[in-house]
Amino acid sequence: MDAAMLAPEFPPGIDWLNTTEPLRMAQLRGRVTALAFVNAGSAWCNQTLVDLGHLRNRHPDRLNVVAVNVPRFDHERDARRIGKRFARNRPDFPVGHDADWTLWQHHGIEAWPTVVLIDAAGRIRERFVGDGQLRGIDAAVSRLQAEVAPRSLNAERVEMRRGGEPILPLSFPIGLALSGNYLYVADSGHHRVLECDLSGRVLRQFGSGGAGFIDGPMELAAFNRPHGLAIERDTLYVADTGNHAVRRVKLRSGDIDTLVGAGRPGTPAQGPVDDPRIVAFDQPCAVSLAAGGLYIATAGDNRVWRFDLLGAPALSLLAGSGSVAVIDGVREAAAFAEPSSLASIQQVVYVCDAAGSAIRSANARTGAVTTLVGEDAWSHGNADGARAAARLQHPQAIALDPDSPVLWIADSGNDSLRSLRLGGGELTTVELPQRLHAPGGMAVADGVVWIADTDAHAVLRYDTRDGSLKHVPIGE
């Protein structure tokens, strides 16, 4: 790359989601700029933005961070929907939406995430492709900062837009779990888990409500963007995505501890677990219980793990090579594309592949993975019918019906509720009286499908017997 090449101006078609005026390259002069091309629905892109945010906080007066979202799915062309996705993580740096891939093409980008480093004079200097590049970016930023003259140009201030999501009892609820007359809700945006009765009355709050990684009593402990939930008797397991850990709520006392996870991203080693707090997962999004084990889907490295709950703690890979793909096979020969939700029964673990727009099944004993719906990591749509022709778009959650051979699917990209009849049956769209808003979690029991209507900050109750869909007034 030509070190003297000036970075192109931001095209007028960019929608700036959180600035008062369109951003201009001149406003970035005088500081090194990390320009990140990302996809809002990608786990590894979101981790890159978290890393860049930490890096900027270390160099607040010498580094700009700018994120540009480039859509992968059809529904991601909508700037309002993308604004919702970014609002979940509340970035405090400019975020643009490149709906037509214009700036992507100007820079010749080929993959998400890609970070382009621009020096204080506005010249493109280095490029980092893929996730896990923080150390290299940090070193390059330090080199470019060393070139900046003490009396550099004072660029025009970038004004950030105030406001955002409304203040409501729930903020981007995602994971749901049921146990008798209790409903558990991962209130992700508020970094807490709620225990409610079935009418929506909040009985207990687990977690202080502030982001953190703290074990202890329920009012003092802290989560960071909790996601999937699973419950067994008096223990609630929480996929604590922002902390790269699986946490455990002891429901009798309300105490919270860390089952496994180091608080930083990484790919763990298989084998006995002597110290659970040094095991590094990469964005665990879902947990599910089966056959004496806890299954953990890590969206950041496209794998599904098993943590043994009986006997000495041990970790093993159920399946996944780490590649972003929809490939069937056994254990490492199979590949997932951002597994976001799990549901299990006996020796079968069902996997919702978000980026693959696919539903998979894995044999808990052999690790053999089979695709039920979906084709590859780039095929998506909205079609019912036979499995070979049916299509989903960026589904986020699945749940097994305990009373019938049906797998329910939160088809987030299509804002719809779908059902897949197991045993070779077809995919069907459920006719609802209102559309959903990027649903991200589900639980099913007694003929009722509970839906986390994530972008609407709500939980809904769909009765399969009469077709009614009702708002559950949690905390209201």
N, C-alpha and C positions, 0 to 999 in steps of 0.2 A: 504494500500500500504506500502511496506517495505521502510522505510525512507532511508535505506542504499543502496538501489538498484541503481547501476550506470546506467546512461542513455546509451542506445546502440549507437554505432558509426553510423554515417550517411552512408547508403549503397551506393555502387558505382553507382547504377542505378539512383540516384537523379540527375536531370538536374538543375544546379544552374543558375538562369536566370540573375543575376546581380552582380556576383562576378567573379573575374579573375581566381580563382582556386576553386576546390571543397572544401566545408567547412568541417572542422574536429572538433570533440568535444573538442580537446585540445586547439583550438583557443578561446573557450568560457570560459575556466577555469579562476577563479579569480573574476568572476562576476556572479550574478544571471542571469539566462537565462529564458525568456518566449518563449517557443517553441509552436507556434500556428499552429494547423492543420486546414486549411481553404479550401474553394472552391472559386475560383476567381469570379465566376458568382453569388455568394450569397450576397445579400444586408447585411444580418446580419453578415456575415464573414468580409465583408469590413469594417463595423462599428467597429468590434472587432479590426481590424488592425489599424484603426484610433485611437481608444482608447489606444492601446499599444504604438503607436507612440508618443502620448501625454505623456504617462507614462514614456517612455524612455527619452523624452526631459526633464522631471523633475529630472531624475537620470542619466545624460549622462555618468558618469564614473563608474556607479555601476550596470547597467542593460543592458543586451543584449536582442534584440528581433530577432527571426528567424521565418519566415513564411514558411510553407510547404503546397503547394497546392496539393489537392487530387481530381481527377476528379469525377464528378457526371454523366456527359453526355459523349457520345462517342467522340464528337468533342473536348472535353477538354483534351484528351490524347495527343494532339499536343502541344508540348512545345512552339512552335512559337506563336500559338494562345493565349496560356495562358500568354506568355510574353506581348502580346498586352493588355490583360485585366489588368494586374498589372501596365503597363505603364500609364494607365489612371489616377492612383492615385500617381504615382512616389514614391514608398516606398524607404527610404534610409537605409534599413536594408536588410540582406540577404533573398532571396526568392528562395526556391527550388521547383521543380516539381516532385512529386512522382507518375508517370504515372501508375505504377503497384501496387500501394497501399502497397508497401513493408514496409516503415517506419511506416505507419499507423498500420499495423499488428504487427510490432515489439513492438509498444507502446500499443497495444490493444485498439485503439481508436474505438469509436462506433458512433460518431456524429460530425457534423460540427456546429459551431466551437468548438474545444477543445484546451485549453491552458494548457500545461504541464510546471510547474515551476521546474527548475533544479538549485540546489544550486551551490555555487562557486567551490565546489569540484567535480561537475559533477554528483551528485546524484539526482534522481527524488524525489521530496518532496511533491508536491501538484498538483491537477488537477481540472480544472474548465470547465464544460461542458455547452454549450449554450451561447447565447448573454446576454448582460446586466450584466456582471460579473465584471465590472471595479473596483468597491469598494472592493470586496473581493480579487481580484488580487493585487490591490494596497496595501492592508493591509498585505497580505502574502509576497509580495516582500519586504516590509519594515522589516518584521520579519527575513527573510532570509538574507537581507543585514546586519542586526545587528550582524549576526554571522561571517561575513567576517572579517578576521584579517587585520589590517592596512597595513601589508606588504605582501599582497597576491601575488600569482604568476602573473607575467606580461605575459599574453598570447600573442602568435604570432598575429600580426595585420591581420584583415580581409580586403582585398583589394576589394573595390567595382569597378565594371566596369563602365567606363564613356560612354557617348553617349546616345543612345536610339532612340526615334522617330525622323524622319527628321523634319527640321523646314519648315513648310508649312503654307499657309494662314488659314487653318482650322486644329483643333486638336480634334479628336474624336467627330465630330458633331453628335448630337443625335436628339433632338426634332425639328420638322418642323411645320410651320403653314402658311396658305395662306389667304390673304385678298385682293381680286381684283388683282391688278398688283404687289403686294408686297409679297415677300417670307421672312419669319422669320426663323432664324436658331439658335438653341442653340449650340453654339460653346463651348462644355463642357470643353475641355482641356484648353481653353483660358479663361474660367470663364466669358463669355460674351454672349450676344444675338445680332445677326446682323439683320438689316433690309436691304433687297436687292431688286433690281428689278428682273424681271424674266430672265434676261440675266446673272445675277450673280454679277452685279455691286453693291458694298456696298454703301448704302445711309447713314446709321447711325449705330453707335455702342452703345449698351446699356451696361454699366458696364465698369470699368476702364481696365479690362483685368487681374487684380490681384485678387486672392481669398480673399474674405472678406464678411462681412455682414453689408453693409452700404447703407442706403437710401439716396436719394437726386438726384441732376441733373445727367443725363445719363453718363457724362464723369467722375464723381466722385463716383458714386454708385458702389457697388461690389456684385457679385454673388459668389457662390462656387459650381462648377460642376452643372450648370443648366441642366435640363433634358427635361421634357415634356412641351409643349406650347399649349395654347388655346387662341383664339381671338374672341372678340365680339365688334363690332363697333370700338371705338377708345381706347379700353383697351386690352392689351396683358397680359395674366396670365402666370406665369412661375413657374414650379415646381423646386424650388431651392434645389436640393437634399442634397448637402453638408451642407446647412444651416438648414435643416429640416423645411423648410418654403415654403409658397407660396407667391411669390412677384407679384407686379402689375406694368406694364409699361403704363403710360399715354401717348399715342402716339402723342397727339397734342403738348405736351410740352417736352416729352422725360423724364420726371421725373419718378423716381422709388420709390415705397414704399413697405412696407410689409403688405400684406393683412392679413395673419395669420401665426404664427410660432415663436417659442422662440429661435431658433438657437441651440437647443440641442434635442437629441432624447427622445421620450417618447410617451405614449398613452394618448390622450386627453380625457377629460370628455365631455359628451354630454350636450347640453343645451345652454342657452344664452352666448355669448362671450362678456364680459365686456372690457377685455383688450386683443386684438389679439396677443400681443407680449409675453404673458405668456402661450400660447397654444403650447404644445410640440407634434410635429408629429415625426414619425419614418421613415425617408427617403422617403418623397413624391417624386414619380417618374413621375406621370402623372396627368394631369388636363383635365377636359372636362366640357362643359356647356350644361345644359338642364333644362327646366322647372323652370327657375328662380333660379337655384342653380349651384354651382361650385362643381363638383365631384372630389375627390382627392384620388388617389391610393397611399397607403403607403406600399412600398415593405418591410420595416423593420419589420412590424407587421402584414402583410398579411390582410389588411383591405381596404375597400373603404368607404370614408366619404362624407357627403354632407355639404357644407357651404352655407347658405342662403344669397343670394345677394339682395333680396327684403325685405325691412323692417329692423328690428333690427337684427344684426349679430347673428347667431346661428349655432351650429354644431350638426350634428346627424350622426349616423352610418347607412350607406346604407346596408352593409352586411360584414360578416367576423368574425369568432370566434377568430382569432389570430393564430390558428394552421396552420401548413404548410400542406395543403391537398387540394384535389379536391373533395369537398363534396357539393352537392346541398342541398338547404333548404331555409329558410326564415331568413333574418337578421343574428343573432348570430348563428343560426343553420347551416349556410353555412360556407364553408372554402375556402380560396384562397391559392395559392402557389406562393408567390412573384408577385403580380400584377404589371406589368411594363408599361402598356399603356391602355388608355381608348378611346372610341369613343361612342358618344351618339346621339340619334335622338328621339325626342318627349319623350316618357316615358320609353325608353330602353337605358340602359348603357351597352355597350359591354366591356369586360375586357380581356386583354391579360395576361394569367397566365404564366410567364416565367418558373419558376421552375416546374410547373405542365405540361408544354408543352400542354397547353389547351387554348381554347377560350370559354369564358363564357358570359352569358347575365344576367343582373339584371334588374328587374322591378323597376323603379325609385319611384313608388308610394308604392309598397308593400314590396320591399326588397327581393323578391323571386329570387333565383339564379338558373340558368339552364346551364348545360354544353353542348356546341354545338359540340366541337371537343376535344378529350382527354379522358383519362380514370382515371388515378391516378397520384400521384406525382412522380412515378417511371417509368411510361410507356412513351416512346418516340420513334421516328423513322422518317421515310421519306416515307410516303405512301399517294397517292391520292385516291379519290373515295368517297364512301358513308361515312357519318360522323362516323358511328360506327367503321369502320375499318381504317379511315384516321389517320395519325400520323404526328405530328410536333416535332421539337427538339429545345427546349429553344427559342421560339419566343420572340421578344423584342418589337414589335410595331404593331399596327393595325390602319387602317383608313377607314372610310366609303366613298363609292363613292356617290357623291350627285346626279348622273345622272342614277344610276342603283342599283338594290338590291344586291350589292356586298360589302363584307368586305375584304379589302386587308390586307395581313399579311406579315410582315418582319420576315421570318423564319431564325433567326440568326444562329442557330446551324447547319442548312443545307445550309447556304449561298445562300438562294433562296428567290424568291418572290412568294407568294402563294395567291390564291383568294378563298373565300368561298361564294358561292351563298346563299343568305339568303332565308328564307321561305322553308327550308328543302333541299336545293341544296347541291352539292358535293364540296369537296375540290380539287383544281387544282393547279398544279405547272406551273408557267409562263415560257415559253422558252425564255431565254434572250441570247443575243449575247456574253455575258461575265458573269462570276460568280461574285457574290457579296462578300463582306468581312465583315461578322458580321453586317448586316444592323440593325440599331437601332432606326430609326424614319421614318415616312412617312406623306405625305399630298397628297390629291387627288382633282383635279378640272379640268373641261373642257377636259376630256379624257386623262389627264396626271397624272401619278403617280410620285411624287417627293420622292426620296429615300435618306436618310442619310446613306451613305456607310461608317459606322463608323470607322472600322479599317483601311480603305483606306484613311481616312481624306478627304472625298469627298462627294459631293452631286450629284446625278444622276437624269436624267429626262427620264422616260419611257413613250413613246407615245403608248397608247393602240390601236390606229388606224393603225399604220404602223409597230409596233413592234420595233421601234428604241430605242436605249438606249444611251443617250449622257451625257457627263460630263458637269456640270455647273461650269464655271470658277469663283467661288466666291472669290473675293479679289485678283484675279490674274492680 
